[in-house]
Amino acid sequence: MMKQKKMSITLILILLMIGLIAGIFSGMVGLGGAVIILPALIYIVGMSQYEAQGTSLAIMLPPIGALAAWNYYKAGALDLRVALIIAFAFLIGGYFGSKLALMIPQNILKKLLALLLLGIAIKLFFSKN
């Protein structure tokens, strides 16, 4: 199992921000887990790819990733505390993101989604890790 580290207030605030941003984008354009949370856990929080994937799956429980998250948990690659904090903020962000999205014309939302995906693709492509 993954060794549990003491969480600082700064880390908790970062996790809440990740959850809010992922929730807002999820509510606005249907993105969150793989596009926002995975890169944030890897590049901001410093998790390994496996830890980030396991934790991201736990955020979306139930029913989406229950069995897959269980496998990551058994392998020690899931931080349940991180998952719960982000899941809470994701819930709040999703609510407000959907409210915001309904006020934005669809053609603008489509362009925002395209820009977000392009930016993330460029970052992933040129990343050294």
N, CA, C and O atoms as CSV, one atom per row, in Angstrom:
chain,resi,resn,atom,element,x,y,z
A,1,MET,N,N,0.823,-1.184,0.000
A,1,MET,CA,C,0.000,0.000,0.000
A,1,MET,C,C,0.869,1.249,0.000
A,1,MET,O,O,2.000,1.240,0.486
A,2,MET,N,N,0.324,2.314,-0.548
A,2,MET,CA,C,1.036,3.580,-0.615
A,2,MET,C,C,1.184,4.164,0.784
A,2,MET,O,O,0.232,4.148,1.564
A,3,LYS,N,N,2.358,4.675,1.106
A,3,LYS,CA,C,2.596,5.285,2.405
A,3,LYS,C,C,1.829,6.602,2.482
A,3,LYS,O,O,1.970,7.459,1.609
A,4,GLN,N,N,1.024,6.762,3.518
A,4,GLN,CA,C,0.255,7.987,3.704
A,4,GLN,C,C,1.135,9.082,4.270
A,4,GLN,O,O,1.784,8.894,5.299
A,5,LYS,N,N,1.161,10.233,3.599
A,5,LYS,CA,C,1.922,11.379,4.060
A,5,LYS,C,C,0.969,12.348,4.742
A,5,LYS,O,O,-0.221,12.393,4.431
A,6,LYS,N,N,1.512,13.125,5.679
A,6,LYS,CA,C,0.714,14.159,6.314
A,6,LYS,C,C,0.376,15.210,5.268
A,6,LYS,O,O,1.235,15.620,4.487
A,7,MET,N,N,-0.883,15.644,5.259
A,7,MET,CA,C,-1.318,16.631,4.274
A,7,MET,C,C,-1.230,18.034,4.855
A,7,MET,O,O,-1.730,18.304,5.947
A,8,SER,N,N,-0.591,18.914,4.113
A,8,SER,CA,C,-0.506,20.304,4.533
A,8,SER,C,C,-1.772,21.044,4.092
A,8,SER,O,O,-2.509,20.581,3.222
A,9,ILE,N,N,-1.999,22.179,4.700
A,9,ILE,CA,C,-3.112,23.034,4.296
A,9,ILE,C,C,-2.942,23.438,2.833
A,9,ILE,O,O,-3.914,23.482,2.079
A,10,THR,N,N,-1.714,23.728,2.437
A,10,THR,CA,C,-1.442,24.113,1.053
A,10,THR,C,C,-1.856,22.996,0.096
A,10,THR,O,O,-2.504,23.253,-0.919
A,11,LEU,N,N,-1.481,21.755,0.419
A,11,LEU,CA,C,-1.850,20.632,-0.444
A,11,LEU,C,C,-3.370,20.477,-0.496
A,11,LEU,O,O,-3.929,20.252,-1.570
A,12,ILE,N,N,-4.031,20.592,0.630
A,12,ILE,CA,C,-5.497,20.471,0.649
A,12,ILE,C,C,-6.120,21.559,-0.225
A,12,ILE,O,O,-7.056,21.278,-0.974
A,13,LEU,N,N,-5.626,22.785,-0.146
A,13,LEU,CA,C,-6.142,23.873,-0.990
A,13,LEU,C,C,-5.893,23.590,-2.467
A,13,LEU,O,O,-6.755,23.859,-3.304
A,14,ILE,N,N,-4.721,23.048,-2.793
A,14,ILE,CA,C,-4.422,22.680,-4.184
A,14,ILE,C,C,-5.394,21.610,-4.663
A,14,ILE,O,O,-5.911,21.696,-5.777
A,15,LEU,N,N,-5.645,20.607,-3.833
A,15,LEU,CA,C,-6.571,19.530,-4.205
A,15,LEU,C,C,-7.986,20.072,-4.400
A,15,LEU,O,O,-8.692,19.662,-5.321
A,16,LEU,N,N,-8.395,20.991,-3.533
A,16,LEU,CA,C,-9.721,21.607,-3.685
A,16,LEU,C,C,-9.801,22.393,-4.993
A,16,LEU,O,O,-10.823,22.351,-5.679
A,17,MET,N,N,-8.738,23.102,-5.340
A,17,MET,CA,C,-8.716,23.848,-6.601
A,17,MET,C,C,-8.777,22.904,-7.800
A,17,MET,O,O,-9.481,23.180,-8.772
A,18,ILE,N,N,-8.046,21.797,-7.736
A,18,ILE,CA,C,-8.094,20.804,-8.819
A,18,ILE,C,C,-9.531,20.308,-8.979
A,18,ILE,O,O,-10.042,20.223,-10.096
A,19,GLY,N,N,-10.172,19.984,-7.869
A,19,GLY,CA,C,-11.550,19.500,-7.916
A,19,GLY,C,C,-12.517,20.535,-8.462
A,19,GLY,O,O,-13.382,20.211,-9.276
A,20,LEU,N,N,-12.373,21.789,-8.016
A,20,LEU,CA,C,-13.255,22.850,-8.512
A,20,LEU,C,C,-13.067,23.091,-10.002
A,20,LEU,O,O,-14.039,23.202,-10.750
A,21,ILE,N,N,-11.812,23.171,-10.427
A,21,ILE,CA,C,-11.542,23.402,-11.852
A,21,ILE,C,C,-12.058,22.231,-12.686
A,21,ILE,O,O,-12.683,22.437,-13.726
A,22,ALA,N,N,-11.799,21.003,-12.234
A,22,ALA,CA,C,-12.283,19.823,-12.966
A,22,ALA,C,C,-13.805,19.804,-12.990
A,22,ALA,O,O,-14.412,19.474,-14.009
A,23,GLY,N,N,-14.416,20.158,-11.868
A,23,GLY,CA,C,-15.878,20.197,-11.816
A,23,GLY,C,C,-16.453,21.246,-12.741
A,23,GLY,O,O,-17.442,20.997,-13.430
A,24,ILE,N,N,-15.838,22.419,-12.763
A,24,ILE,CA,C,-16.316,23.485,-13.639
A,24,ILE,C,C,-16.207,23.057,-15.099
A,24,ILE,O,O,-17.162,23.203,-15.863
A,25,PHE,N,N,-15.037,22.523,-15.493
A,25,PHE,CA,C,-14.887,22.077,-16.878
A,25,PHE,C,C,-15.796,20.892,-17.198
A,25,PHE,O,O,-16.283,20.764,-18.321
A,26,SER,N,N,-16.019,20.037,-16.221
A,26,SER,CA,C,-16.938,18.923,-16.427
A,26,SER,C,C,-18.352,19.437,-16.656
A,26,SER,O,O,-19.052,18.978,-17.558
A,27,GLY,N,N,-18.759,20.384,-15.839
A,27,GLY,CA,C,-20.088,20.969,-16.001
A,27,GLY,C,C,-20.223,21.768,-17.285
A,27,GLY,O,O,-21.297,21.805,-17.886
A,28,MET,N,N,-19.139,22.410,-17.711
A,28,MET,CA,C,-19.197,23.255,-18.905
A,28,MET,C,C,-19.074,22.460,-20.203
A,28,MET,O,O,-19.878,22.635,-21.118
A,29,VAL,N,N,-18.069,21.586,-20.282
A,29,VAL,CA,C,-17.799,20.917,-21.561
A,29,VAL,C,C,-17.649,19.403,-21.445
A,29,VAL,O,O,-17.228,18.753,-22.402
A,30,GLY,N,N,-17.984,18.837,-20.296
A,30,GLY,CA,C,-17.959,17.383,-20.143
A,30,GLY,C,C,-16.588,16.788,-19.895
A,30,GLY,O,O,-16.410,15.577,-20.033
A,31,LEU,N,N,-15.609,17.614,-19.531
A,31,LEU,CA,C,-14.255,17.120,-19.260
A,31,LEU,C,C,-13.941,17.261,-17.789
A,31,LEU,O,O,-14.485,18.140,-17.121
A,32,GLY,N,N,-13.089,16.426,-17.283
A,32,GLY,CA,C,-12.690,16.549,-15.884
A,32,GLY,C,C,-11.596,15.573,-15.519
A,32,GLY,O,O,-10.450,15.968,-15.309
A,33,GLY,N,N,-11.942,14.302,-15.443
A,33,GLY,CA,C,-11.014,13.292,-14.950
A,33,GLY,C,C,-9.696,13.215,-15.679
A,33,GLY,O,O,-8.660,13.602,-15.138
A,34,ALA,N,N,-9.721,12.730,-16.876
A,34,ALA,CA,C,-8.467,12.489,-17.599
A,34,ALA,C,C,-7.809,13.771,-18.079
A,34,ALA,O,O,-6.583,13.841,-18.163
A,35,VAL,N,N,-8.594,14.772,-18.392
A,35,VAL,CA,C,-8.034,15.969,-18.989
A,35,VAL,C,C,-7.546,16.970,-17.945
A,35,VAL,O,O,-6.543,17.646,-18.173
A,36,ILE,N,N,-8.214,17.077,-16.833
A,36,ILE,CA,C,-7.837,18.045,-15.804
A,36,ILE,C,C,-7.151,17.347,-14.629
A,36,ILE,O,O,-6.044,17.726,-14.245
A,37,ILE,N,N,-7.792,16.344,-14.063
A,37,ILE,CA,C,-7.314,15.747,-12.813
A,37,ILE,C,C,-6.009,14.977,-12.997
A,37,ILE,O,O,-5.083,15.157,-12.206
A,38,LEU,N,N,-5.911,14.126,-14.013
A,38,LEU,CA,C,-4.678,13.341,-14.190
A,38,LEU,C,C,-3.443,14.229,-14.357
A,38,LEU,O,O,-2.472,14.061,-13.618
A,39,PRO,N,N,-3.453,15.172,-15.311
A,39,PRO,CA,C,-2.261,16.016,-15.425
A,39,PRO,C,C,-1.972,16.812,-14.150
A,39,PRO,O,O,-0.809,16.989,-13.788
A,40,ALA,N,N,-3.003,17.286,-13.473
A,40,ALA,CA,C,-2.797,18.064,-12.242
A,40,ALA,C,C,-2.163,17.206,-11.147
A,40,ALA,O,O,-1.257,17.662,-10.448
A,41,LEU,N,N,-2.633,15.970,-10.996
A,41,LEU,CA,C,-2.065,15.091,-9.974
A,41,LEU,C,C,-0.613,14.744,-10.288
A,41,LEU,O,O,0.209,14.615,-9.381
A,42,ILE,N,N,-0.302,14.595,-11.559
A,42,ILE,CA,C,1.063,14.242,-11.956
A,42,ILE,C,C,1.987,15.460,-11.864
A,42,ILE,O,O,3.037,15.392,-11.225
A,43,TYR,N,N,1.601,16.571,-12.498
A,43,TYR,CA,C,2.508,17.713,-12.628
A,43,TYR,C,C,2.464,18.688,-11.454
A,43,TYR,O,O,3.456,19.371,-11.197
A,44,ILE,N,N,1.352,18.773,-10.738
A,44,ILE,CA,C,1.257,19.706,-9.611
A,44,ILE,C,C,1.472,18.991,-8.283
A,44,ILE,O,O,2.247,19.447,-7.442
A,45,VAL,N,N,0.777,17.858,-8.098
A,45,VAL,CA,C,0.863,17.136,-6.826
A,45,VAL,C,C,2.091,16.228,-6.789
A,45,VAL,O,O,2.598,15.928,-5.708
A,46,GLY,N,N,2.579,15.785,-7.953
A,46,GLY,CA,C,3.780,14.959,-8.006
A,46,GLY,C,C,3.531,13.466,-7.903
A,46,GLY,O,O,4.430,12.717,-7.521
A,47,MET,N,N,2.334,13.023,-8.234
A,47,MET,CA,C,2.030,11.591,-8.195
A,47,MET,C,C,2.608,10.901,-9.420
A,47,MET,O,O,2.878,11.534,-10.441
A,48,SER,N,N,2.792,9.589,-9.297
A,48,SER,CA,C,3.165,8.790,-10.465
A,48,SER,C,C,1.925,8.642,-11.351
A,48,SER,O,O,0.806,8.922,-10.922
A,49,GLN,N,N,2.143,8.200,-12.586
A,49,GLN,CA,C,1.022,7.966,-13.499
A,49,GLN,C,C,0.037,6.982,-12.883
A,49,GLN,O,O,-1.173,7.200,-12.945
A,50,TYR,N,N,0.540,5.897,-12.288
A,50,TYR,CA,C,-0.338,4.892,-11.687
A,50,TYR,C,C,-1.123,5.454,-10.507
A,50,TYR,O,O,-2.325,5.218,-10.385
A,51,GLU,N,N,-0.440,6.197,-9.640
A,51,GLU,CA,C,-1.133,6.799,-8.490
A,51,GLU,C,C,-2.218,7.766,-8.954
A,51,GLU,O,O,-3.323,7.778,-8.410
A,52,ALA,N,N,-1.899,8.573,-9.957
A,52,ALA,CA,C,-2.864,9.543,-10.469
A,52,ALA,C,C,-4.070,8.829,-11.080
A,52,ALA,O,O,-5.208,9.242,-10.856
A,53,GLN,N,N,-3.836,7.771,-11.840
A,53,GLN,CA,C,-4.943,7.032,-12.450
A,53,GLN,C,C,-5.807,6.367,-11.383
A,53,GLN,O,O,-7.034,6.438,-11.447
A,54,GLY,N,N,-5.176,5.723,-10.404
A,54,GLY,CA,C,-5.935,5.072,-9.338
A,54,GLY,C,C,-6.741,6.073,-8.533
A,54,GLY,O,O,-7.902,5.825,-8.209
A,55,THR,N,N,-6.130,7.205,-8.209
A,55,THR,CA,C,-6.813,8.233,-7.432
A,55,THR,C,C,-7.943,8.857,-8.247
A,55,THR,O,O,-9.021,9.115,-7.711
A,56,SER,N,N,-7.708,9.102,-9.536
A,56,SER,CA,C,-8.747,9.665,-10.394
A,56,SER,C,C,-9.955,8.740,-10.484
A,56,SER,O,O,-11.098,9.198,-10.457
A,57,LEU,N,N,-9.703,7.453,-10.588
A,57,LEU,CA,C,-10.814,6.492,-10.626
A,57,LEU,C,C,-11.610,6.518,-9.322
A,57,LEU,O,O,-12.838,6.430,-9.336
A,58,ALA,N,N,-10.909,6.638,-8.203
A,58,ALA,CA,C,-11.593,6.669,-6.910
A,58,ALA,C,C,-12.465,7.916,-6.769
A,58,ALA,O,O,-13.493,7.880,-6.092
A,59,ILE,N,N,-12.063,9.014,-7.403
A,59,ILE,CA,C,-12.847,10.249,-7.367
A,59,ILE,C,C,-14.209,10.029,-7.992
A,59,ILE,O,O,-15.207,10.588,-7.538
A,60,MET,N,N,-14.249,9.214,-9.035
A,60,MET,CA,C,-15.482,9.007,-9.793
A,60,MET,C,C,-16.336,7.850,-9.285
A,60,MET,O,O,-17.234,7.394,-9.993
A,61,LEU,N,N,-16.077,7.376,-8.094
A,61,LEU,CA,C,-16.846,6.271,-7.530
A,61,LEU,C,C,-18.157,6.757,-6.967
A,61,LEU,O,O,-18.289,7.954,-6.709
A,62,PRO,N,N,-19.112,5.918,-6.766
A,62,PRO,CA,C,-19.450,4.837,-7.663
A,62,PRO,C,C,-20.204,5.369,-8.863
A,62,PRO,O,O,-20.500,6.564,-8.866
A,63,PRO,N,N,-20.524,4.637,-9.829
A,63,PRO,CA,C,-20.165,3.264,-10.125
A,63,PRO,C,C,-19.069,3.167,-11.164
A,63,PRO,O,O,-18.679,2.062,-11.542
A,64,ILE,N,N,-18.559,4.299,-11.638
A,64,ILE,CA,C,-17.709,4.311,-12.822
A,64,ILE,C,C,-16.456,3.456,-12.675
A,64,ILE,O,O,-16.225,2.558,-13.485
A,65,GLY,N,N,-15.654,3.720,-11.665
A,65,GLY,CA,C,-14.363,3.062,-11.605
A,65,GLY,C,C,-14.159,2.175,-10.397
A,65,GLY,O,O,-13.015,1.915,-10.026
A,66,ALA,N,N,-15.219,1.702,-9.771
A,66,ALA,CA,C,-15.094,0.958,-8.512
A,66,ALA,C,C,-14.129,-0.222,-8.613
A,66,ALA,O,O,-13.204,-0.333,-7.807
A,67,LEU,N,N,-14.329,-1.079,-9.567
A,67,LEU,CA,C,-13.485,-2.271,-9.666
A,67,LEU,C,C,-12.069,-1.928,-10.096
A,67,LEU,O,O,-11.108,-2.513,-9.595
A,68,ALA,N,N,-11.929,-0.982,-11.023
A,68,ALA,CA,C,-10.591,-0.580,-11.448
A,68,ALA,C,C,-9.847,0.108,-10.303
A,68,ALA,O,O,-8.664,-0.156,-10.088
A,69,ALA,N,N,-10.535,0.991,-9.564
A,69,ALA,CA,C,-9.911,1.677,-8.430
A,69,ALA,C,C,-9.494,0.667,-7.367
A,69,ALA,O,O,-8.460,0.840,-6.721
A,70,TRP,N,N,-10.281,-0.374,-7.180
A,70,TRP,CA,C,-9.946,-1.418,-6.204
A,70,TRP,C,C,-8.610,-2.075,-6.556
A,70,TRP,O,O,-7.789,-2.326,-5.674
A,71,ASN,N,N,-8.393,-2.352,-7.840
A,71,ASN,CA,C,-7.121,-2.938,-8.269
A,71,ASN,C,C,-5.953,-2.002,-7.967
A,71,ASN,O,O,-4.905,-2.447,-7.499
A,72,TYR,N,N,-6.132,-0.702,-8.236
A,72,TYR,CA,C,-5.081,0.268,-7.916
A,72,TYR,C,C,-4.858,0.347,-6.409
A,72,TYR,O,O,-3.721,0.470,-5.952
A,73,TYR,N,N,-5.937,0.276,-5.641
A,73,TYR,CA,C,-5.831,0.312,-4.172
A,73,TYR,C,C,-5.018,-0.879,-3.664
A,73,TYR,O,O,-4.125,-0.726,-2.832
A,74,LYS,N,N,-5.343,-2.072,-4.178
A,74,LYS,CA,C,-4.615,-3.276,-3.760
A,74,LYS,C,C,-3.138,-3.191,-4.128
A,74,LYS,O,O,-2.293,-3.749,-3.429
A,75,ALA,N,N,-2.820,-2.498,-5.220
A,75,ALA,CA,C,-1.429,-2.350,-5.652
A,75,ALA,C,C,-0.725,-1.204,-4.923
A,75,ALA,O,O,0.462,-0.963,-5.145
A,76,GLY,N,N,-1.451,-0.501,-4.058
A,76,GLY,CA,C,-0.854,0.616,-3.322
A,76,GLY,C,C,-0.734,1.887,-4.147
A,76,GLY,O,O,0.071,2.762,-3.830
A,77,ALA,N,N,-1.528,1.992,-5.199
A,77,ALA,CA,C,-1.432,3.141,-6.101
A,77,ALA,C,C,-2.720,3.960,-6.101
A,77,ALA,O,O,-3.235,4.313,-7.162
A,78,LEU,N,N,-3.234,4.259,-4.926
A,78,LEU,CA,C,-4.436,5.083,-4.821
A,78,LEU,C,C,-4.356,5.836,-3.504
A,78,LEU,O,O,-4.146,5.234,-2.451
A,79,ASP,N,N,-4.523,7.149,-3.560
A,79,ASP,CA,C,-4.549,7.958,-2.347
A,79,ASP,C,C,-5.994,8.359,-2.103
A,79,ASP,O,O,-6.497,9.300,-2.717
A,80,LEU,N,N,-6.660,7.643,-1.206
A,80,LEU,CA,C,-8.078,7.840,-0.956
A,80,LEU,C,C,-8.377,9.224,-0.397
A,80,LEU,O,O,-9.407,9.810,-0.731
A,81,ARG,N,N,-7.501,9.756,0.444
A,81,ARG,CA,C,-7.740,11.097,1.002
A,81,ARG,C,C,-7.742,12.145,-0.102
A,81,ARG,O,O,-8.607,13.020,-0.130
A,82,VAL,N,N,-6.779,12.057,-1.009
A,82,VAL,CA,C,-6.726,12.987,-2.137
A,82,VAL,C,C,-7.996,12.840,-2.968
A,82,VAL,O,O,-8.600,13.838,-3.360
A,83,ALA,N,N,-8.402,11.608,-3.236
A,83,ALA,CA,C,-9.595,11.353,-4.041
A,83,ALA,C,C,-10.835,11.971,-3.403
A,83,ALA,O,O,-11.647,12.572,-4.106
A,84,LEU,N,N,-11.000,11.836,-2.093
A,84,LEU,CA,C,-12.186,12.368,-1.425
A,84,LEU,C,C,-12.226,13.896,-1.434
A,84,LEU,O,O,-13.288,14.487,-1.628
A,85,ILE,N,N,-11.087,14.531,-1.228
A,85,ILE,CA,C,-11.036,15.995,-1.231
A,85,ILE,C,C,-11.374,16.533,-2.619
A,85,ILE,O,O,-12.186,17.449,-2.754
A,86,ILE,N,N,-10.747,15.958,-3.654
A,86,ILE,CA,C,-11.021,16.423,-5.011
A,86,ILE,C,C,-12.459,16.109,-5.407
A,86,ILE,O,O,-13.105,16.930,-6.059
A,87,ALA,N,N,-12.975,14.937,-5.026
A,87,ALA,CA,C,-14.351,14.564,-5.365
A,87,ALA,C,C,-15.341,15.573,-4.785
A,87,ALA,O,O,-16.302,15.954,-5.454
A,88,PHE,N,N,-15.112,16.004,-3.550
A,88,PHE,CA,C,-15.982,16.999,-2.926
A,88,PHE,C,C,-15.977,18.297,-3.736
A,88,PHE,O,O,-17.034,18.839,-4.060
A,89,ALA,N,N,-14.776,18.791,-4.059
A,89,ALA,CA,C,-14.668,20.037,-4.804
A,89,ALA,C,C,-15.191,19.870,-6.237
A,89,ALA,O,O,-15.764,20.802,-6.801
A,90,PHE,N,N,-14.995,18.698,-6.816
A,90,PHE,CA,C,-15.482,18.393,-8.164
A,90,PHE,C,C,-17.008,18.509,-8.200
A,90,PHE,O,O,-17.569,19.046,-9.156
A,91,LEU,N,N,-17.667,18.013,-7.173
A,91,LEU,CA,C,-19.129,18.081,-7.070
A,91,LEU,C,C,-19.591,19.534,-7.102
A,91,LEU,O,O,-20.504,19.882,-7.851
A,92,ILE,N,N,-18.963,20.379,-6.292
A,92,ILE,CA,C,-19.321,21.795,-6.236
A,92,ILE,C,C,-18.994,22.480,-7.571
A,92,ILE,O,O,-19.818,23.218,-8.110
A,93,GLY,N,N,-17.793,22.231,-8.097
A,93,GLY,CA,C,-17.396,22.827,-9.368
A,93,GLY,C,C,-18.294,22.408,-10.513
A,93,GLY,O,O,-18.609,23.219,-11.384
A,94,GLY,N,N,-18.711,21.147,-10.523
A,94,GLY,CA,C,-19.605,20.653,-11.570
A,94,GLY,C,C,-20.937,21.385,-11.576
A,94,GLY,O,O,-21.484,21.691,-12.636
A,95,TYR,N,N,-21.450,21.660,-10.395
A,95,TYR,CA,C,-22.718,22.379,-10.285
A,95,TYR,C,C,-22.595,23.781,-10.894
A,95,TYR,O,O,-23.406,24.184,-11.727
A,96,PHE,N,N,-21.555,24.518,-10.456
A,96,PHE,CA,C,-21.391,25.883,-10.944
A,96,PHE,C,C,-20.929,25.925,-12.399
A,96,PHE,O,O,-21.297,26.838,-13.139
A,97,GLY,N,N,-20.126,24.947,-12.814
A,97,GLY,CA,C,-19.696,24.882,-14.209
A,97,GLY,C,C,-20.865,24.668,-15.154
A,97,GLY,O,O,-20.915,25.262,-16.231
A,98,SER,N,N,-21.806,23.821,-14.754
A,98,SER,CA,C,-22.973,23.584,-15.609
A,98,SER,C,C,-23.852,24.825,-15.686
A,98,SER,O,O,-24.414,25.127,-16.739
A,99,LYS,N,N,-23.973,25.542,-14.573
A,99,LYS,CA,C,-24.742,26.800,-14.577
A,99,LYS,C,C,-24.106,27.800,-15.549
A,99,LYS,O,O,-24.795,28.450,-16.335
A,100,LEU,N,N,-22.772,27.907,-15.475
A,100,LEU,CA,C,-22.034,28.814,-16.346
A,100,LEU,C,C,-22.184,28.405,-17.807
A,100,LEU,O,O,-22.417,29.251,-18.670
A,101,ALA,N,N,-22.053,27.116,-18.084
A,101,ALA,CA,C,-22.126,26.624,-19.462
A,101,ALA,C,C,-23.463,26.950,-20.109
A,101,ALA,O,O,-23.524,27.261,-21.299
A,102,LEU,N,N,-24.527,26.879,-19.332
A,102,LEU,CA,C,-25.856,27.145,-19.886
A,102,LEU,C,C,-26.054,28.617,-20.237
A,102,LEU,O,O,-27.031,28.968,-20.899
A,103,MET,N,N,-25.141,29.478,-19.802
A,103,MET,CA,C,-25.205,30.901,-20.138
A,103,MET,C,C,-24.301,31.249,-21.329
A,103,MET,O,O,-24.337,32.375,-21.825
A,104,ILE,N,N,-23.496,30.289,-21.785
A,104,ILE,CA,C,-22.542,30.526,-22.875
A,104,ILE,C,C,-23.073,29.865,-24.148
A,104,ILE,O,O,-23.498,28.710,-24.105
A,105,PRO,N,N,-23.058,30.573,-25.279
A,105,PRO,CA,C,-23.516,29.960,-26.542
A,105,PRO,C,C,-22.708,28.688,-26.868
A,105,PRO,O,O,-21.513,28.606,-26.583
A,106,GLN,N,N,-23.382,27.712,-27.467
A,106,GLN,CA,C,-22.756,26.417,-27.757
A,106,GLN,C,C,-21.526,26.539,-28.635
A,106,GLN,O,O,-20.551,25.817,-28.423
A,107,ASN,N,N,-21.543,27.434,-29.619
A,107,ASN,CA,C,-20.374,27.554,-30.499
A,107,ASN,C,C,-19.153,28.064,-29.730
A,107,ASN,O,O,-18.025,27.701,-30.064
A,108,ILE,N,N,-19.357,28.891,-28.719
A,108,ILE,CA,C,-18.246,29.373,-27.889
A,108,ILE,C,C,-17.736,28.233,-27.006
A,108,ILE,O,O,-16.526,28.067,-26.848
A,109,LEU,N,N,-18.645,27.451,-26.432
A,109,LEU,CA,C,-18.242,26.298,-25.612
A,109,LEU,C,C,-17.405,25.320,-26.415
A,109,LEU,O,O,-16.405,24.792,-25.928
A,110,LYS,N,N,-17.825,25.084,-27.651
A,110,LYS,CA,C,-17.093,24.160,-28.520
A,110,LYS,C,C,-15.665,24.670,-28.758
A,110,LYS,O,O,-14.717,23.885,-28.760
A,111,LYS,N,N,-15.518,25.966,-28.954
A,111,LYS,CA,C,-14.190,26.547,-29.171
A,111,LYS,C,C,-13.348,26.486,-27.890
A,111,LYS,O,O,-12.145,26.234,-27.954
A,112,LEU,N,N,-13.973,26.715,-26.729
A,112,LEU,CA,C,-13.257,26.595,-25.457
A,112,LEU,C,C,-12.749,25.169,-25.250
A,112,LEU,O,O,-11.612,24.965,-24.826
A,113,LEU,N,N,-13.588,24.193,-25.548
A,113,LEU,CA,C,-13.197,22.790,-25.430
A,113,LEU,C,C,-12.025,22.488,-26.354
A,113,LEU,O,O,-11.062,21.840,-25.944
A,114,ALA,N,N,-12.101,22.953,-27.593
A,114,ALA,CA,C,-11.029,22.699,-28.556
A,114,ALA,C,C,-9.712,23.304,-28.077
A,114,ALA,O,O,-8.668,22.658,-28.167
A,115,LEU,N,N,-9.750,24.540,-27.568
A,115,LEU,CA,C,-8.535,25.184,-27.075
A,115,LEU,C,C,-7.957,24.446,-25.871
A,115,LEU,O,O,-6.742,24.271,-25.775
A,116,LEU,N,N,-8.816,24.017,-24.958
A,116,LEU,CA,C,-8.364,23.273,-23.784
A,116,LEU,C,C,-7.689,21.969,-24.201
A,116,LEU,O,O,-6.601,21.651,-23.720
A,117,LEU,N,N,-8.325,21.217,-25.087
A,117,LEU,CA,C,-7.752,19.946,-25.539
A,117,LEU,C,C,-6.432,20.156,-26.275
A,117,LEU,O,O,-5.486,19.389,-26.093
A,118,LEU,N,N,-6.370,21.181,-27.092
A,118,LEU,CA,C,-5.134,21.477,-27.829
A,118,LEU,C,C,-4.005,21.832,-26.869
A,118,LEU,O,O,-2.883,21.348,-27.022
A,119,GLY,N,N,-4.297,22.675,-25.881
A,119,GLY,CA,C,-3.279,23.059,-24.900
A,119,GLY,C,C,-2.761,21.867,-24.121
A,119,GLY,O,O,-1.556,21.739,-23.905
A,120,ILE,N,N,-3.655,21.002,-23.704
A,120,ILE,CA,C,-3.250,19.810,-22.946
A,120,ILE,C,C,-2.454,18.862,-23.830
A,120,ILE,O,O,-1.458,18.288,-23.390
A,121,ALA,N,N,-2.892,18.695,-25.083
A,121,ALA,CA,C,-2.162,17.818,-26.013
A,121,ALA,C,C,-0.746,18.318,-26.236
A,121,ALA,O,O,0.195,17.525,-26.255
A,122,ILE,N,N,-0.585,19.618,-26.403
A,122,ILE,CA,C,0.756,20.187,-26.608
A,122,ILE,C,C,1.612,19.958,-25.369
A,122,ILE,O,O,2.775,19.571,-25.485
A,123,LYS,N,N,1.054,20.190,-24.190
A,123,LYS,CA,C,1.806,19.998,-22.935
A,123,LYS,C,C,2.236,18.530,-22.800
A,123,LYS,O,O,3.392,18.254,-22.480
A,124,LEU,N,N,1.323,17.599,-23.040
A,124,LEU,CA,C,1.645,16.173,-22.932
A,124,LEU,C,C,2.690,15.759,-23.970
A,124,LEU,O,O,3.603,14.993,-23.662
A,125,PHE,N,N,2.556,16.265,-25.193
A,125,PHE,CA,C,3.467,15.890,-26.262
A,125,PHE,C,C,4.898,16.325,-25.983
A,125,PHE,O,O,5.838,15.577,-26.251
A,126,PHE,N,N,5.068,17.524,-25.449
A,126,PHE,CA,C,6.403,18.054,-25.238
A,126,PHE,C,C,6.934,17.807,-23.826
A,126,PHE,O,O,8.052,18.216,-23.513
A,127,SER,N,N,6.156,17.149,-22.973
A,127,SER,CA,C,6.587,16.859,-21.597
A,127,SER,C,C,7.718,15.844,-21.604
A,127,SER,O,O,7.720,14.907,-22.402
A,128,LYS,N,N,8.668,16.035,-20.717
A,128,LYS,CA,C,9.811,15.130,-20.627
A,128,LYS,C,C,9.526,13.898,-19.747
A,128,LYS,O,O,10.273,12.923,-19.826
A,129,ASN,N,N,8.478,13.911,-18.918
A,129,ASN,CA,C,8.200,12.756,-18.043
A,129,ASN,C,C,7.262,11.816,-18.731
A,129,ASN,O,O,6.901,10.782,-18.169
